[in-house]
Amino acid sequence: MNINFWGTVYCAKYAMNAVIESKGSIVGVSSIAGHMGLPGISGYSSSKFAIIGWMEALRTELLGNGANVM
């Protein structure tokens, strides 16, 4: 979680003002493990599920200001 999820959150947080001003994009990278839980890597799958959920919420929050979240 510290690297996969929080690393993504903090990186986006510190770039957010510039992304909004330039009407740029924030791109989240996940994996198949973020779409279906895989045996033996539950921690990894959880962190990737969290990225997908957070990016979907962020996309909704930023809808009106021209920034794109993928």
Secondary structure, DSSP 8 states (H G I E B T S, - for coil): -TTHHHHHHHHHHHHHHHHHHHT-EE-----GGGTS--TT-HHHHHHHHHHHHHHHHHHHHTGGGT-EE-
